[in-house]
């Protein structure tokens, strides 16, 4: 109950616990499909001897249900959860290959005593694990595991190296804590009653291309992407409640709105957020989101956030993080989600397009480099290993784990070109543990489900086959931008790339700087001893002078980690 109570925001509409012998499952429910109590969880199917808990959504559950009914299965509910349990009985380990959606699944087999854990292909839904002393605990959030107790909360040196180097990305299975791991994306793991495990990776994306792929024209690829993305957007309208769109005013979210209109959805609600300008940087992109709202006649909501409210929201945003995430726009998503939840329960979002279609500035550099992994590290890493060693205390000054991870990933087969290697790393690792995790954590903090059409696995597979030159064209995302020009105002496409701007967390001053100073000078921080005192002194002497290659604040990065640890009682 302590674990489920910790996740009330992820599921305010119902809760339950089922315990049988050595196995207990708990669940918090957010009602989106089959709003009746017939779809409550944990779901027990006595006839099949299966108990299941499931977080996410299976977009093709109706098609799978029809297929299962043809096999003779009889259903007692109308949602997607029961489709998973009966699908497990029908197809076993082939089940996840048939699922279109985002999911973290746990199944207990009464007759064998086995427990099965499954995570979706692109890690959209989280699944954290804590093992030890003959027990396994799992949860949708890391803090839920801490609430249960008995977790080794020492800092994982490899995790710290990744956090400080790889822009707060700690690749699965590790986390920042030694005693918590996460099930990697596209993984199915079976726990036998005697503790033995076996697992399989049921999906990978290949960047290898056929002769036909290489010969296909730019225009043909654009039309194929148009069809696939339209299907992805349509799939994510499956719900028994209304679905809106988080509209930043950029190409990606604007395309989602345009394609929904193309599909005949005429009453779309859209939501944008903006902050106070700071350091000469604008804090909103309302002029672009307004263009889209006007073009497609959406019911548009603009949320303007003054700095005082952002500061007030920081503790809540940090508390909502399953792992420390340094990106400034966490608080933007947190506040945006709070407002959206007053209107809707489900939204679509544009995350993933940059990692799938090559929208970031480092892709051309990597493509042209003699040392692709080195070029990637130079552009994306927050610091090289020499600076890392100068910033952390001796206890954590180990090997260059982050750089070794990138080089090993680049060397894997299936991505012949340098650009493909970078895209594969970003779409299957960086995206999972930065943008996607950020959106899941911040939206679910307010009981809001976010769906990401650009991470439809069929669209991801299609995009991987597109030759790199087509994706790098037009300053990046060439195919996608060309599609966008056909369906959204050109002013939205032909402009500098934007982000959720949060100037107050890049240029630390005032109350935000005071909060940061208090955290890093606290007794807890001094006892923990992660960072060298001379490094922290240099950061405080000139907060604006220590900015990472990705335009983040080094001081905020250190402080965010310490505040997160203290927030969760570590």
Secondary structure, DSSP 8 states (H G I E B T S, - for coil): -HHHHTTGGG-BTEEEEEEETTEEEEEEE---SS-SGGG-SSEEETTTTEEEEEEEEETTHHHHHHHHHHTT---S-SSSHHHHHHHHHHHGGGHHHH--EEEEEEEEETTT--EEEEE-TT--S--EEEEETTEEEEESSHHHHHHH-----SB-HHHHHHHHHTTT---TT--SBTT-EE--TTEEEEE-TTS-EEEEE---------HHHHHS-HHHHHHHHHHHHHHHHHHTT-SSS-EEEE--SSHHHHHHHHHHHHTT----EEEEEEE--BTTB-S--HHHHHHHHHHHT-EEEEEEE-HHHHHHHHHHHHHT-SS----TTHHHHHHHHHHHTTT-SEEEE-TTHHHHHT-STHHHHHHT-SSHHHHHHHHH-SS-HHHHHHHB-GGG----HHHHHHHHHHTSTT--SHHHHHHHHIIIIITIIIIIHHHHHHHHTTT-EEEEGGG-HHHHHHHHHS-HHHHHGGGS-HHHHHHHHHHS-HHHHSS-------GGGTS--HHHHHHHHHHHTSHHHHHH--B-HHHHHHHHHTGGG-B-TTS-BHHHHHHHHHHHHHHTT-
